[in-house]
Amino acid sequence: MPAYWIARSRINDPVAYKLYTDQIPGILAKFGGKVLARGGNYQIMEGPEKFHRFVVIEFPDLATGVACFTSDEYDAAARHRRENGAGEVETVILEAGEFTK
């Protein structure tokens, strides 16, 4: 069952943040991740307006999405973002469940 990596971010330093995002496509490809939405227009309907970048990535399943997030490669990229204050990110990986009636 597919799973979705959903991230909300606030970019504090665009140059440093790009050093992080430049590494991500190769990491996602290794785990079969497919970007469904990244950046673009949005409208916050409810909740804090702290974040201004949104990303949705599809993975074959929850375990693969979690493996990508916890991989050494992603950890190294994210560590750069975190340690340099390039941006703040909230991430959740959600399994696509069946809708109940």
C-alpha positions as CSV (number, residue, x, y, z in Angstrom):
1,M,0.0,0.0,0.0
2,P,1.5,3.4,-0.9
3,A,2.7,5.8,1.7
4,Y,3.1,9.6,1.5
5,W,5.9,11.6,3.0
6,I,4.3,15.0,3.8
7,A,6.6,17.8,4.8
8,R,5.9,21.4,5.8
9,S,8.9,23.7,5.8
10,R,10.1,27.2,6.5
11,I,13.2,28.3,4.7
12,N,15.4,30.6,6.7
13,D,18.4,30.6,4.4
14,P,17.6,29.9,0.8
15,V,21.3,29.3,-0.3
16,A,22.0,26.8,2.6
17,Y,18.6,25.2,2.1
18,K,19.4,24.6,-1.6
19,L,22.5,22.6,-0.6
20,Y,20.1,20.3,1.3
21,T,17.5,20.0,-1.5
22,D,20.1,19.4,-4.2
23,Q,20.9,16.1,-2.5
24,I,17.3,14.9,-2.2
25,P,16.4,13.7,-5.7
26,G,19.1,11.0,-5.7
27,I,18.2,9.8,-2.3
28,L,14.5,9.6,-3.2
29,A,15.2,7.6,-6.4
30,K,17.2,5.0,-4.4
31,F,14.0,4.3,-2.3
32,G,11.5,4.6,-5.1
33,G,10.2,7.9,-4.0
34,K,8.1,10.0,-6.4
35,V,7.6,13.7,-5.8
36,L,3.9,14.5,-6.3
37,A,4.0,18.1,-5.1
38,R,6.8,20.5,-4.2
39,G,6.5,24.2,-3.7
40,G,4.0,25.9,-6.0
41,N,0.9,27.9,-5.1
42,Y,-0.9,27.0,-1.9
43,Q,-3.6,28.4,0.4
44,I,-3.5,27.7,4.2
45,M,-7.0,26.8,5.2
46,E,-6.4,26.2,8.9
47,G,-3.5,26.2,11.3
48,P,-0.3,28.2,11.7
49,E,1.1,30.2,8.9
50,K,4.6,29.4,9.9
51,F,5.4,27.2,7.0
52,H,5.6,28.3,3.4
53,R,6.8,25.3,1.4
54,F,5.0,22.0,1.2
55,V,6.1,18.7,-0.2
56,V,4.3,15.4,-0.9
57,I,6.4,12.3,-1.9
58,E,4.9,8.9,-2.7
59,F,6.7,5.7,-1.7
60,P,5.7,2.1,-2.5
61,D,4.9,1.5,1.2
62,L,5.4,2.9,4.7
63,A,8.5,0.8,5.5
64,T,10.3,2.2,2.4
65,G,9.4,5.8,3.2
66,V,10.6,5.4,6.8
67,A,13.8,3.7,5.5
68,C,14.4,6.6,3.2
69,F,14.0,9.2,6.0
70,T,16.2,7.2,8.4
71,S,18.9,6.4,5.8
72,D,22.4,7.6,6.3
73,E,22.2,9.5,3.1
74,Y,19.1,11.5,4.1
75,D,20.4,12.0,7.6
76,A,23.5,13.6,6.2
77,A,21.5,16.0,4.0
78,A,19.1,16.8,6.8
79,R,21.9,17.3,9.3
80,H,23.3,20.1,7.1
81,R,19.9,21.8,7.0
82,R,19.4,21.4,10.7
83,E,22.9,22.4,11.9
84,N,23.1,25.5,9.6
85,G,19.6,26.8,10.5
86,A,18.8,26.6,6.8
87,G,15.2,25.7,7.5
88,E,12.7,24.2,9.9
89,V,10.8,21.1,8.7
90,E,7.9,19.0,10.0
91,T,7.6,15.6,8.4
92,V,5.1,12.8,8.6
93,I,4.9,9.6,6.6
94,L,1.4,8.4,6.2
95,E,0.2,5.1,4.8
96,A,-2.7,5.3,2.4
97,G,-5.5,3.6,4.2
98,E,-8.8,2.5,3.0
99,F,-11.6,4.9,3.4
100,T,-14.4,3.7,5.7
101,K,-18.0,4.3,5.0
